[in-house]
Every structure is written in C-alpha cells, then in structure tokens.
Amino acid sequence: MTLTPSSLAAPTRLTALGLLTLLLGASLSSIDFFIVNVALPGIERDLHASPATLEMVVAGYAVAYAVLLVLGGRLGDTYGRRKLFLWGVAAFGVTSLACGLAPGAWWLVGGRVAQGAASALMLPQVLGTLHATTRGERRARAVALYGAVSGIAGLVGQVLGGALVAADLGGTGWRAAFLVNVPVAGAALLAGVRAVPDSRAERPARSDALGTVLFAAALTALLLPLTEGRTAGWPLWSVLLLIAAPLLGRAFGAVEGRAERAGGSPLLPPSLLRDPAVRRSLVLGLPIFVGFSGFMFCFAITLQQALGHGALEAGLTVIPMGLTQVVASMLVPRLVRRWGTRAMTGAALVHVAGLVVLALTVLRSASGPLSFAPGLLLCGLGQGVELALYYRIALSAVPAARAGTGSGLTATVQQACLALGVATVGSLFLALVPEVGAREAFVCALGVQVAGLVGLAGLSLRLPRGVR
C-alpha cells in the first residue's frame, strides 16, 4: 500500500471518522508509555534486566519521543501532516513488533527508543490537524476529546497491559503488551488513508539541522543522567552530561535566535517562546505530567511488589481513576464557560484531596483494589480537567500559522515531563524502598506530587480567566 496522498485523495475536512482515527493514533502513543509498567516484573525475570535497564525501558521511549517531537511537527508543517501521520503509524506498528520479539533487554530498550521516534512523527500531526481544521466550539470539543484520550490512554495502558500479561496468550506473557499494537496500528493506517484530511503550513519552513542536533543533545544530556545516574552510582559521564545540558540549551537558543533574526526557519522560533501566553501554558504542564508519570510508575510497582497483586489486579485497580477522568474531561468546555481558567485551580485542589486520601489508605495498610477507589476517583476528576484544559490553553496561545511547531512544542513538554517523572519521582521512590519500605516510599512520592499540584493551583490563578 502506498502511503503518499497522490494515489488516494485526502478528504478536505475533518470528519467523525477522521477525528476518531487521529485520536486512535494519539492513544497509541500514550498507551505505549504506560503499558509496560505492569509488565516490568515479567521483563525483569525473562530478560534478566537490571533496575537501571527497566527504567530505560520506560524512559528511553519518552526521551526519544521528547527529543524528536518538535522536528516531527516541523516535518508535518512542511511535507503535510497527513503523510507524516501515516508514516508514523506504520513505523509504530513495525517498532512494536520489534519490541514484542526482543531477544534481550537492550534490544528491547533499542526498540522502545525507535517506538518513541515513531510516535514523534505521529503525535504532532494529531494536534496540528485539529488546530488547522477546526474552529470555535468544534475545536473546543475536539481538544477536550484529545485531552480525555491522552489521559485515559495511560490508565488503559496499565489495565490492558495487566490483562495481556495475565492472559499469557500463546505463552507470550509481557510480549503481548507490545504485539497488540501491530493490528491496531494497521487499522489506524487503513482508516487514516481514507479519513484524515491533509494540512500544512502555507509557507513551508526550511530544515534546521544544527538547531535539531543541539535541541536533541540538550534534552538527552538532561534526561539520560536523570534516568540512569542514580542506579549507576552517578559516574563521571552522568555528572558531565548534567553540566553540559544548560550549556547545550544556551547554544541552541543562540543558534535559533540568530536564525530567526536572519529570516531563516528555526526549529523552535524564540519569538514563540517569548510570548507570555505560550510560556505560561508550557509551565503548567510541568507539575501535571511529572506527577502523572511518577505516580503511575510508583503505584504499579507498589501494587505488585509490595502488596502482592498480580499484573491483572494491578491494572484493574486504576479503573476508578479512568472512569472519572473521562467524565471530567468531557465537562471541561462547560466548566470553562462558567469559570474560565479557574477550573484548573479547582481541579488541582480536588487532585490534592485524592492524593491525601490515597496516602491515608496506604498508611492504614489497606491493600484490596477497592480500598484505593475513593482516592483514585478524586484523582481522576482533577486529572481529567487538568489534562484537557492544559491542551486547550496551550493550543489557544499558538498562532494558526505555527500549528505544527506549537503542537510539537506542547507535546515535547508533555513527553519530557513524563520522562522526568520516571527519572525523578520514580528514582526517589526506588531509592527509598530499601530504607523505609514500599508503602512509606510511595507516600513520599505522593508528597512530591502534592507539592507540584499546589504550585499548579497557584500558577493557574495568574492566568487570564478567558480561554479560546
């Protein structure tokens, strides 16, 4: 099958099937970050993977994803978002197959990195297409659906991963968590060819090779030592990379500024980041996504290794959070009409209440799946509003002419923060487990997330009340 639009005419507007296909692609990207959490014990056992390697299985995907997202958005702006979406879906299916057939731990890490690169081609086209082909209330509904899918996909990933590992279909065990992506990607590819509309920037930008290399180097220098440094005992290379990260970031900023002043096409236009609305929206993502990924990683390990739950039981435990998250996401347009951006403040406080209830549940030595439901229900309510409103605030701040670059930047913040959550909150949790036990370590991780959400509530009070 040819993936170029020349053989099959692209639709001219976003239909219901087109929106569903785009959301399916977005869900694949999000599900795959979290689906491995409940599969980690099986991977550790079958592939003799060390704790550091297990962290790389999770974070390697997010690092590659974050590093290449802005480039993916730029490519969609230039060559057409439909074409890049289709190629990204196809690559995601192939790399999922490689992960499912991995003969060793580092093969799996490499496959996960390749999966992250495929997702970086696919996801910016979803946000870019929504931004370019919808307006007004229709865009608000589409973005609310995107926020709902992005959040619930993480929970679905853990539930689905647990079910597949427990089912052990054909003796595949944890491998089924990756192999299941292959037929889903195939279905998304077939639907995308017929239903996803094409869009691109009116004036395609030239490539920015030096900016791309510097951006990738700066993010890698930050995220890799944070992921691997603690478990490796902070060797010299990890310290040197952390020192190099801000220097590389400064060099990237200088190169991009010079390119924009010269009338070139910088990968990340500094003028976009100088926009106060863009900066504020990106800062909001830090506590949301760091907390989310850290929580999901720590909770999955706590349930299985400390509380003795099986993979399926661990996955099913988070269902209450998923249910309320979907409901809350769908209510965001109505909440925004009534309270504007103050809905983010209320959501953060509800989320904090849920985490406090969870901490008390864990400290009372409760362990049954239903005992966690009250706290998880509150967490889902807060998280559903936070995620959907974050995307709406971020996209409303980006000019339509920069839809691809802006959506790539928004998603980069998301993925970089997801990687940071595993690298920081996850590493703190793993470091505390031998000292204080898994329950107490998990409560400490929840405390970090609470601090971030209190900061989110404060930041949201500084936002303009209105949002498009």
N, C-alpha and C positions, 0 to 999 in steps of 0.2 A: 504494500500500500504506500502510495506517495503522500508525503506529509506537506507538500507545498500547495498553496491555495490555487495554483494555476489550473490544476486538474479538477478541483471541486470548488465552485464559487462559495465564498464565505457569506453567511447571512449579513444583512445590513443593519439589523438591530438586535438587541439582547432579548431573546425570547425566554419563556419559563424554562425550557429545556437547556438553553444556553446558560442561564443562571445556575441551574442545578448542576450542570457539568463543571462550571467554574468552581462551585462550592465543593464538589467532589474532589477536584484537584487540590483545593486548599485543605480539605480534611485529610487527604493522604499525607501531605507534608506535616501536618500537626500530629496525626495519629502515630506516625513513624518515630517521632521524637520520644513519645511516651510508651509505646508498645513494648519496648524492651525492658522496662522497669521490672515487671513481674517475671520476665524470662531470665533475669540475671543469675539467679541461683543455678538454673539448668546450664547456662553458658559457662559459668564458673566450673561446674562439675565436668561437663563433657569436653570442653576445650582447655581445661586446666589453666584458666585465666586468673591472673592476679587481681587484687582490688584496683590497682592502678589501671590495668587493662580494661576492667569493667567500666571504670569512669570514662575511659577513652571511647568505649563502645557507645556510651550515651552522648558524651560531649563532642566527640570527633564529628558526628553528624551536624551538630549545631554550629561548630566552629567553621566548617566548610560552607555551610548554609549562610551564616552571617557574613563571611568574607566575600562571597560572590553575589549576594543579593542585589547590591546597587548595580553591579555590572549586568546582571540579568534584567533589571529594569531598563537600563540604557539600551541593551540589545533589543528589547521589545519596542522601545521608542523608535529605534532606527529601522529594524527589519520587519516589524509587525508583531503585535502581541499574540495574535492567533497562532502564527507559525512557531514562535518560541514556546507557547503553551503546549502545543502538540509535541514538539521535540522534547520538552521537559517531561511530559507524561510518559513518552516512550522510554526515555533514559531512566526514569524512575522504576519502570517495570523491569528493565534489564538489570539494574543495580540491585533491586530487591531479590531477584533470582540469584545473583552472585552472593548476597548475604546469606540466603537460605541454604546455599550449597557450600558455605565456607568450611574448609577442612581444618582450619586453625584459628586461634584467637586474633592474630594480627591480620590474617586475611579478612576476618570479619570487621576489624577496625578500618581496613582499607575500603571495604565495601560500603561501610557506613559513611565514610568521607565522600565516596562517589555518590551515594544517595543524597547527601547534603548538597552536592554540586547540582544534581538533577533538580532538586527542589528549588534551588536558587534560580534556575531557568524558568520554572513553572509558576511559583507563587507571585512574583511581581506582576505577571501578566493578569492575574486574577484581580488584584486591586486596581491596576492600571485600566483594565477593561471596564470594571464597574464605574470608575471615576470618569472615563471618557464616553460611556454610552448611556448613562443615566443622569437624571436631574431631579431636583426637588424632593418631593415625598417618595418618589420611586427609588431615588438613590438612598434616602434615609432607611427605607425598608431593606434594600439590598445590603447596605453596610451593616444593619442590625443582624441580618441573617449571617453575614460573614463573621461578625463578632461571635454570634452564637455557635457557629460551626467551629471556629478557631478554638473556643474554649471547651466545648463539649467533646471535640475530637481528642483532646488529651485524656479525658476521662474514658471515652470509648476505647482509646488505645489500651489503657490498663485493663479494662473489662475484657475486651477482645483478646488481648494477649494472654490473660489468665485463662480464658475459656479454651483457647487453642493449645496452650501448653498442657492444660489438664486433660484435654481430649486425646492428645498424643496420636493424632491421625496418621496411620501408617507408620508409626514409630518415629515421626518427625520431631516430636517434642517442641523445643523452643524454635526450631527452624520454621515451623508453620506460621509463626508470627511475622516472618518476612515473606514467605511464599504466598501468603494470602493476598499480598499486594499485586501479584502478577495479573490475575484475571480482572481485578478491579481497575488496574491501570489500562488494560486492554479495552474494557468497556468505556472508560473515560475518553480514550483515544478515538474510538469509533463515534461516540456522541459528539466529541469536540470538532471533528472534521465537518459535521453537518450543522452544528448548532451554535458554535462560538463565533461571534462577529469579529471582524478584523478592525484594528485601530492602530494608529501610530502617530508620532509627533509630526506636525505639519512641516517642520524643518528638521530632518534627522540630524542628530549630532555626530560629529566625527569621534573616532575612538580616542581614548585617553590611556595609552599603555602605561606610561610612567605613573600616573595617578592610581591606576588599578593595582599595580605592583606594590606601591607604597601603602595603599589602603589595606591590601591583603597582609602585608608584612606587619603593619602596626597592630591589626586585630589579632593575628596569630601570635605575635610577641606578647600580647596581653593575656590571651585566653589559654594558650598552651601551658605556660608555667603555673597559672592558677589552677588548672585541671590536674597536672601531673606533679607539680613541685612538692607538695606535702608528702605524697606517698613515696616519692623518690628521695626524700630527705633533704630537699632544697639544694640540689647540686649546683655547681657554678653556672652551668648553662641556663638554669631557670632564673637565677638572680640577674645574669647578664641580659636575658630577654626582657625581664621586667624593667630594667634600667633603659633598655633600648626602645620600649614601647612608646613612651611620651616623645622621645626624640624622633622616631619614625612618624608619629602623629603630627608633630610640628612640621616636619619636612613635607608631609602630604598636604597640610594646609597651605604651606608656602607655594608649592607647585600648583595647586588648584587655584589659589588667588592670582598667581601670575598668568595662568592660562585664561582665566575669566577676564582679567584686565586687557589681555591681548586679543580679546574677541574669539577665543578658542572655545572648546567644548569640554570643560572639566567634568570629571566623573560625578563629583558632588559640588555643585556651584556654591561657593562661600556665601553668596548673596541669599541663597535659600536658608542657610543656617543662621544668617544674621536676622532673619525675620523673627520677631519676638513670638509670634503665634506658633511658628514651626518649632522653635526651641522649647517653648512651654509644653507643647504636645509630646515632644520626644522625651522630656524629663519625666512625664507622667508614666511612661512605660517601664521605667527602672524598677520601682517597687512592685508593680503588677506582675511582671514576668519573672524577675528574680525570685520573688516569693512563690509564684506558682510552680516553677520547675523544681525549686528546692523542696517544696512541700511534697510534691508527687514522688520525687526520688526517695526522700526520707520515710514517707509514710509506707511506700511499698516494701522497703527493706524492714521497717519496724514490724509490719504485719506478718511478714514471712519468717524472719529470723528471730524476732523477739517474742512474738505472740503465737508462733506455730501455725499460722494459717497457710493453707495451700495456695497455689497460684490462682485458681479459680475463685476461691473465697476472698483472697486479697483484692482481686479485680472487682468482684461484685460489691465489696464494701463501699466503694466510692459512688455507686449508683445514685444515692440520695442527693449528692452534690451535683451530679449531672442533671437530674430532673429539675431542680430549682434553678440551675444555671440557664437552661433553655428557656424557662418561663420568664426569668428576669431579663434575658436578652431581648425577648420579643416585646417586653414592656418599655424598652428604652425610648422609642420615639414618643410615646405618651408621657413618660417621665420628663423628657427634655422639654416638651411643650409646656409642662407645668412648672418645672423647677430649673430648667436650663442646666448649666454645668454643675449646679449644686447637687444634682443627682449623684455625681461622683463622690462628693463628700459623704452623703448618707450611705452610699454603697460601701465605702471604705470602713465606716464605723460598724455597719452590720457584719462585715467580714471579720473585723477585730473581735466582735462578740462571738462569732462562730469559732474562732481560734481559741478563745479563752475557754469556751465550753469543751472543746476537744482536749485542751491541756488538762482540765479538771477530770475529764473522763479517763485519760491515760493515767494520771496520778492516783486515781481511785482503783487502779489495777483492773479496770474493765477490759475485756478482750473480745467479746462477741461482736459480730458485724453490726448488729442493730444498736449496740450501745454507742456507736460513733455517729448514728444517724442525726440526732439533734444538732450537733455541731456542724456536721457536713451540710445539712440543709441550709443553715445560716451562711456558711461559707459560699455555697452555690449561689444564693441570692445576691450577695455582694459582688462576687466574682463575675457573674453574668452581666451585671450593669457596667462594671469596670472595663471589661474587655470590649464590649460593643461600643461604649462611649469613647474609649481611647481611640479606636479606629475612626469614629466619626469626627472627633476633634482633630485628629491628625490629618485626615483627608481634606477637611474643610479649610485647613490652613495652607494647602498646597495649590498653586495656580494650575488650571487645567492643562496648560501647555507643558507643564512639568509632571504630569500624572505618573509616568513610568518611573522617573527619578525619585519623585516624592514617595511613591508607594514602595519602591525598593528601599529607600531610607527608613521608612516606617517599619517595614518587615525586618530590616537589618537590626534596628534597635530591639525588636522582639526576640530575634534569634540570638543576638549577642547576650541579651539579658537571660535568656533561657540557659545558655551555656554558663554564664556567670553564676546562676542559681545553683547548678550542679557543682560547679567548681568551688564556690564559697560556702553556701549553706550546707551542701552535701558533704564537703570536706570537713567542715566543722562538726557535723553530726558523726561522721565516721571516726574523727579524732577523739570525740568524747565518749563513744560507746565503750571502749576498754576501761575508761576511767570511772564512769558513773553509771553505766548500763544504758540499754537502748531506749527505755521509756524516758528516763531523765534527759538523755541526749536529744530525743525527739521534742520534748518540751522546750529545751533551749533553742532548737531550730525554729519552733513556733514563735518564740520570743523575738527572734530576729525578724520574722515576717510581720509580727505585730508592730514593731518599730517602723518598718517600712511603710505599712499602711497608715499609721498615724501621720507620717510625713506626707503621704499621698493626700490625706484629708486636708492637711494644711496647704499643700500646693494647689489643690483644686479650688480653695477659697480665693485664690488670687487670679483665677481665670475669669474672663468676661462671662457674664451669665448666658448670653446668647450663643448658639452654635447652629451653623447651617445644616 
